[in-house]
Amino acid sequence: MSIKVVTFDFWGTLYHNKLSLKHERKDRIQQMFSRSGIVGITDEMIYKAMEKTWVLWDDIWRTEHRTLPVREFMDLVFGELQVRLDSDAMDELCEVLQQAIFTGNTLPVEHVVDAVAALSRSRCLGVISDTGVSSGRYLRQLLDRDHPSRFSFGLYSDELGMSKPEPEIFQKVLDINGCLPEEVVHIGDLRYTDVLGAHQAGMHTIRYAGIRDDRTEGFPEADWVITDYRELVGIIEGIA
């Protein structure tokens, strides 16, 4: 049975950061502190607070299968720092932190733009993303910039209230497109979320290992593992 739908994970699959966004985010937090008259918070204190919060974020993501909205994330960071912003300042900070992906540091993975363009000519394409600080609203803007009109639908954890590998997310792909699991290929970089979730749904799986080669044990391996997107179209064309 030929492939009708191809879905992609976002981070580490479609996009990567040349440098960690923590530096840009730290600068934006410090700028807001300066405007708000908050003093005595060093860069190192901010880095440590964000690091502790990411550990908690990861635990919630793995155990509760959801991702923290940026406001909840920043409430935890500020709890570590023992500081508070007024509501309007916090809303503004949450927006500018999400916009850090537009500074030129967040780029499409090598050769993925051409692969997406080729696949979009004959198949429906979608995104299934577990979002971090930047919400699905902002990730869509990157997709529109680099892959105009290529993706027909997007499923983002901050909007769904759940994250991969929750079965309901992958069922939504089938419901949206009116297709069978064997008519779908999901491409992602993580065995625990992408491969496991798609595998349980009965979909074909491809693990992209060009940015991060996830060899975590205890979870299924993908049907194919690639490090170069120039291989992708041929693999999908060859699925019968």
C-alpha positions as CSV (number, residue, x, y, z in Angstrom):
1,M,0.0,0.0,0.0
2,S,1.5,3.3,-1.1
3,I,2.2,6.2,1.3
4,K,-0.4,9.0,1.3
5,V,0.7,11.0,4.4
6,V,4.1,11.9,5.7
7,T,4.5,13.5,9.1
8,F,7.6,15.2,10.6
9,D,8.7,16.0,14.1
10,F,10.0,19.6,14.4
11,W,13.0,19.9,16.7
12,G,16.0,17.8,15.6
13,T,14.1,16.6,12.5
14,L,13.0,19.7,10.5
15,Y,15.0,22.3,12.5
16,H,18.0,22.7,14.6
17,N,19.8,25.5,16.5
18,K,23.3,26.4,15.6
19,L,23.9,27.5,19.2
20,S,21.8,26.9,22.3
21,L,18.9,29.4,22.6
22,K,19.6,29.7,26.3
23,H,22.0,32.6,25.7
24,E,19.5,34.6,23.7
25,R,16.8,33.9,26.2
26,K,19.1,34.9,29.1
27,D,19.8,38.2,27.4
28,R,16.1,38.9,27.0
29,I,15.3,38.0,30.6
30,Q,18.1,40.4,31.7
31,Q,16.7,43.1,29.5
32,M,13.3,42.7,31.1
33,F,14.8,42.7,34.6
34,S,16.6,46.0,33.8
35,R,13.4,47.6,32.6
36,S,11.5,46.4,35.7
37,G,14.1,47.6,38.2
38,I,15.1,44.1,39.2
39,V,18.8,44.0,40.3
40,G,21.2,41.4,41.7
41,I,20.4,38.6,39.3
42,T,23.5,37.4,37.5
43,D,23.7,35.6,34.2
44,E,24.9,32.4,36.0
45,M,21.9,32.5,38.3
46,I,19.6,32.7,35.3
47,Y,21.4,29.8,33.5
48,K,21.1,27.6,36.7
49,A,17.4,28.4,37.1
50,M,16.6,27.5,33.5
51,E,18.7,24.3,33.8
52,K,16.7,23.2,36.9
53,T,13.5,24.1,35.2
54,W,14.4,22.1,32.1
55,V,15.0,19.0,34.3
56,L,11.5,19.4,35.7
57,W,10.1,20.0,32.2
58,D,11.8,16.8,31.0
59,D,10.3,14.8,33.9
60,I,6.8,16.1,33.2
61,W,7.2,15.4,29.5
62,R,8.3,11.9,30.1
63,T,5.9,10.9,32.9
64,E,2.8,13.0,32.2
65,H,3.1,13.2,28.4
66,R,2.6,16.9,28.2
67,T,4.8,20.0,27.7
68,L,4.8,23.1,29.9
69,P,3.5,26.3,28.3
70,V,6.0,29.1,28.3
71,R,4.2,31.0,31.1
72,E,4.3,28.0,33.4
73,F,8.0,27.4,32.5
74,M,8.9,31.0,33.3
75,D,6.9,30.9,36.6
76,L,9.2,28.0,37.6
77,V,12.3,29.8,36.5
78,F,11.4,32.9,38.5
79,G,10.5,30.7,41.5
80,E,14.1,29.5,41.4
81,L,15.3,33.1,41.2
82,Q,12.8,34.3,43.8
83,V,11.7,37.2,41.7
84,R,8.4,38.3,40.3
85,L,7.3,40.4,37.3
86,D,3.9,42.1,37.0
87,S,1.4,40.3,34.7
88,D,1.9,42.6,31.7
89,A,5.7,42.4,31.9
90,M,5.5,38.6,32.2
91,D,3.2,38.4,29.1
92,E,5.6,40.6,27.1
93,L,8.6,38.5,28.2
94,C,6.9,35.2,27.3
95,E,6.4,36.6,23.8
96,V,9.9,37.8,23.2
97,L,11.3,34.6,24.6
98,Q,9.3,32.6,22.0
99,Q,10.6,35.0,19.3
100,A,14.2,34.0,19.9
101,I,13.8,31.4,17.2
102,F,13.7,34.2,14.6
103,T,17.2,35.5,15.3
104,G,18.9,33.5,12.5
105,N,20.1,30.8,14.9
106,T,17.2,28.3,14.2
107,L,17.6,26.8,10.7
108,P,16.2,24.0,8.6
109,V,18.2,20.8,8.7
110,E,20.4,20.3,5.7
111,H,18.6,19.1,2.6
112,V,15.2,18.9,4.3
113,V,13.8,21.8,2.4
114,D,14.3,20.0,-0.9
115,A,13.0,16.7,0.5
116,V,9.8,18.4,1.8
117,A,9.2,20.2,-1.5
118,A,9.5,16.9,-3.4
119,L,7.2,15.0,-1.1
120,S,4.6,17.7,-1.0
121,R,4.0,17.4,-4.8
122,S,2.3,14.0,-4.3
123,R,1.6,13.5,-0.6
124,C,-0.1,15.2,2.3
125,L,2.5,16.5,4.8
126,G,2.1,17.3,8.5
127,V,4.0,18.2,11.6
128,I,3.7,16.5,15.0
129,S,5.7,18.5,17.5
130,D,6.4,18.4,21.2
131,T,6.9,22.2,21.8
132,G,9.3,23.8,24.2
133,V,9.5,27.5,25.1
134,S,8.3,28.5,21.6
135,S,4.7,27.5,21.0
136,G,3.1,26.0,17.9
137,R,2.0,29.5,16.9
138,Y,5.6,30.5,16.4
139,L,6.8,27.2,14.9
140,R,4.2,27.6,12.2
141,Q,5.8,30.9,11.3
142,L,9.1,29.2,10.7
143,L,7.4,26.6,8.5
144,D,5.6,29.3,6.5
145,R,8.9,31.0,6.0
146,D,11.0,28.0,4.8
147,H,8.3,25.6,3.6
148,P,5.5,27.8,2.2
149,S,2.3,25.9,1.6
150,R,4.1,22.5,2.0
151,F,2.4,21.4,5.2
152,S,-1.3,20.7,5.3
153,F,-1.7,20.3,9.1
154,G,0.2,20.6,12.4
155,L,-0.3,19.0,15.8
156,Y,1.5,20.8,18.6
157,S,1.6,19.6,22.2
158,D,0.9,23.1,23.7
159,E,-2.3,23.2,21.7
160,L,-3.3,19.6,22.3
161,G,-2.5,19.5,26.0
162,M,-0.6,16.2,25.4
163,S,2.6,15.1,23.8
164,K,4.1,12.1,22.0
165,P,3.9,9.2,22.3
166,E,0.2,9.6,23.4
167,P,-1.9,7.4,21.0
168,E,-4.5,10.1,20.5
169,I,-2.1,12.3,18.7
170,F,-1.3,9.7,16.1
171,Q,-5.0,8.8,15.8
172,K,-5.6,12.5,14.9
173,V,-3.4,12.1,11.9
174,L,-5.6,9.2,10.6
175,D,-8.8,11.1,11.4
176,I,-7.6,14.3,9.7
177,N,-6.6,12.6,6.5
178,G,-9.0,9.7,6.4
179,C,-6.2,7.2,5.9
180,L,-5.0,3.9,7.3
181,P,-1.9,3.6,9.5
182,E,0.0,1.7,6.9
183,E,-0.5,4.7,4.5
184,V,1.5,7.0,6.9
185,V,5.2,7.5,7.5
186,H,6.4,9.4,10.5
187,I,9.9,10.9,10.7
188,G,11.4,11.9,13.9
189,D,14.6,11.9,15.9
190,L,13.6,10.3,19.2
191,R,12.8,6.6,19.8
192,Y,10.8,7.2,22.9
193,T,8.4,9.8,21.4
194,D,8.4,9.6,17.6
195,V,9.3,5.9,16.9
196,L,7.3,4.5,19.8
197,G,4.2,6.6,19.2
198,A,4.1,5.9,15.4
199,H,5.0,2.3,15.9
200,Q,2.1,1.7,18.3
201,A,-0.2,3.4,15.8
202,G,0.8,0.9,13.1
203,M,2.6,3.6,11.0
204,H,5.9,3.3,9.2
205,T,8.8,5.0,11.0
206,I,12.0,6.7,9.9
207,R,14.4,8.0,12.5
208,Y,16.5,11.0,11.4
209,A,19.9,10.7,13.1
210,G,21.6,13.6,11.4
211,I,21.4,16.0,14.3
212,R,21.0,13.6,17.3
213,D,21.5,9.9,17.1
214,D,19.1,8.6,19.8
215,R,20.3,5.1,20.8
216,T,18.2,5.0,24.0
217,E,17.5,1.4,24.9
218,G,14.2,-0.1,25.8
219,F,12.2,1.5,22.9
220,P,11.6,0.2,19.4
221,E,13.9,1.2,16.6
222,A,12.5,2.7,13.4
223,D,12.0,0.8,10.2
224,W,14.7,3.0,8.6
225,V,17.4,5.2,10.1
226,I,18.8,8.0,7.9
227,T,21.4,10.8,8.4
228,D,20.9,12.5,5.0
229,Y,17.6,13.8,3.8
230,R,18.6,13.0,0.2
231,E,17.7,9.4,1.1
232,L,14.2,10.1,2.2
233,V,12.2,10.4,-1.0
234,G,13.6,7.1,-2.4
235,I,12.7,5.3,0.8
236,I,9.2,6.5,0.8
237,E,8.7,5.8,-2.9
238,G,9.9,2.3,-2.3
239,I,7.3,1.5,0.4
240,A,4.7,-0.8,-1.2
